[in-house]
Amino acid sequence: MPELVLPTTSVHESFLEAMDEFVAEGAENSQTAAWIEHNAPQWQDPTAFEVFVEAVKADALLETSRPDWHVPCTTLWWVDGETYLGRIAIRHVLNDFLLDVGGHIGYDVRPTRRREGHATAMLVGSLAWARGLGIESALVTCDDDNIGSIGVIEAAGGVLEDVRGIKRRYWVPTS
């Protein structure tokens, strides 16, 4: 049964396979795409992968050094045993960019495991984590033409606030 967990080295092999799927798909403009761009060559080495996993977990801590435009972010991985299925990021606060475009929560599911209900389960499961971070209503955005994500967000209770450019902005209650 899939579950949300903090990043773990136990899914190393499956994680690498999933990242290859994202590369083949041409993933861009997501946290996963940024991970691939900055870390992919080193991931083959288990020690380097462990360093990466610890850095992703540390991003949730206030004291972690990060670029000025980044905010603390708790990342959870959606796994089934040792199989990596996707990731969800919960940004603890909203800066101007996140308020306008990115939102509190962003997610992606590996391409070969889409349309199986994983994104909805991940989003619904992450709401308790968001509530624990003091987020009463989470802003979740998606492209205006992303029918799949529109369905995911609305299934999780998202209420459309508006559309800004190509982005639909929903507020999802966390309780």
Steps between C-alpha positions, in 0.01 A plus 500: 500500500656835396581750774651844548843482663790731555762452226684172545791314343298177500348596162832586333471268199134581436567873545766486228257320267234764570744785429586334167127502420478873578805568279348300213180698540686832489402609851548870569380771736471274803700407805570163342642667187726716721617191690588330173684804369714544813544147635440227242860406414592437865187296589647173376736501799309386812701732724423803282133396490496487880644854513227613259226336712629670815511838321139461384392424858706791636316743270212488751714654773501876553874504565586335167677736261298561182475763226307813603205413274456151653293425809520206741344198334405155627533243223331163529542206270211278394635147516371145489757291683823571313324650198513877455173627354523878539569796723305779661645823636334707771634853512466633852428861401414689184728760347372722217580244228338212688192709580459586133615183322648216705280453806562314824497153347652361183516138392585263220452132432747296296373475142446123493280512811263782407122459476498256792375743767842568649490880464164526675612269780824695541326836514233382743765332716719810506225723640553371855873580468409850377261547793783395733710780351228753586351525150122522540423518130761400243540678170541244222546609139507333162507597136159599369510220242616224738177301523662231716621742767173692495324174587755416770473838671121509484478141631707614801247776572668781310292811437599705197590857593604624155706446188810717460650470156534126444473407872186388680519582875311283748472513878481158663394473866744298712245388757 
